[in-house]
């Protein structure tokens, strides 16, 4: 999994897998979901990220049920 914030277009991409994208959909305004051939989510992109995410340049990674 990779997370990429690009400040110039102000986009935040969360890439779950490197599978080829065969379809993209923007069901909710400003959130683009990418799908593979099986219909599984490959990645999502948040447009105007600085408006939607408190700190797009910071990420906290946690494992549920584990002390960090």
N, C-alpha and C positions, 0 to 999 in steps of 0.2 A: 504494500500500500504506500502511495506517495501523496503528499499534499503540497500544492504549488500555489503561492500567491504571486500574482503579477500586478504590481502597482500601477503600471502605465494604463492598461485597460480596466484596472480595478476588478480583477476576476480571481476567484478562489476555486481551484480544481482539486477534487478528491478522487484519486485514481485507485480503484479497488483491485483491478487486475489488468494485465496487458493484453487481454483478448481483443480482437478486432471489433470495432464498433460498427454495427450494421444499421442501427436506428437511433435517432435522437428525438427527444420529446420535451417540450416546455409546457407541462400541464399547469404549473404555477408560474406566474410572471417572474422572470429573473432567475429561475432554477431550471437548468437543463440536465436531463437524465440521459445517459447513453447506455445502450443495451447491446448485448452480443447476439449471435444467431439463435441461441436458445431462449432469448428473452430475459436473461439475467442482467442485472445492473452491473455495468463495467466501471462507470465513473459518473460524477455529477459536477456541475459547474455552477458557481454562484456569481451572478452578474452584479455589479455595483456592490461589491463585497464590503467595502468600508462602511456602507450604510446599513448592512444587514448583520455584520459580525462585529462584536465589540472590539477585538484586536486581531485583525486578519494576519498580522505578522507573528502572532504567538500561538503556540499549540500546546495543550496539556494532554498527555497520553496516559490513560489509566486502564488497569485491568480490574474488572468488576470482582469484588470479593477479596481483593489482595491489597495489603498495605503497601503504599508506595513511598 
